[in-house]
Amino acid sequence: MAVDLYPSRKGQESRIIRRQDPVVHRNPEFSDGPLSDRDLQQFEQNGYLMFEKLFNDDEVSIMKSELQRTMDGNRDREADDVIKEPGSNEIRSVFEIHKDSGFFQALSKNERIVKAAQQLLGSQVYITQSRINFKPGFKGKEFYWHSDYETWHVEDGMPNMRAVSCSIILTDNYEYNGPLMLIPGSHKWYVCCPGETPKDNYKSSLQKQESGVPDNDSMRWLVDQADGRIDRATGPAGSVLFFECNTMHGSAGNISPYPRSNVFFVFNSIENKLTDPFSGQSPRPEFLANRDNVQPIIPNKDRLQNFTNRIKR
């Protein structure tokens, strides 16, 4: 088993340790990506980057149409990879969309996002998790503060902090419809959380995460390190947020009339494939943590435009 550099859920005490991995893995072989030196420095400092309108209105229109088709196709399906809102039949997430052999598979290979991920991670990449997130108006539930890496490390066996999340915003994100909130600089620290991991934790944690969440004192400390700053990923549809796998983030509930939806791809370095979970439990299902037939993505600059043209005809 790989060395556990980031132990968590192994006692009743929380503690904070310093990150032991680089944030940006600079590699001349992948230096021709879309990110400038300033972008890389900002990502290294804050743990995230937001690009407004990386995809144009026509492309967003296609994405929304495909999202609605996917939502409609899964509305009455009862399966582990379709997550409903607590207490209702509203869809919260649909997982593993990059394997749909259609539009979202093409989108996951689009060079605008893949080359950025390669540049940040300094290697070829693959998708270890993908999903559509939908937070309906009036009743979209909150998601508590957490580091994705803590879960991916403990429950999936991701050895190192060498993954980046890419969130493509499909509906305008306002301050008041439950946008993602991020703590700048929090990726430089790792919160070792108390408690243990319940068996089949994913069956409840995807609706409401309770294991692997930071305690209040750790959260105060992280926000204090950021001089009290908490950023919100607001912006128009078509914008893209890249955030480092250990960045502390969460979102409030949506009691506005305006839904919030996004497409979410997790790019992992091909040199950081999953091992046995550090919890000692069995791996989570494939739809949450891809292990089978993992292959590096070949970026494609034409695929999304081909879909756009086909639908216009």
Order of alpha helices (4+ residues) and beta strands (2+ residues): beta-alpha-beta-alpha-beta-beta-alpha-alpha-beta-beta-alpha-beta-beta-beta-alpha-alpha-beta-beta-beta-beta-alpha
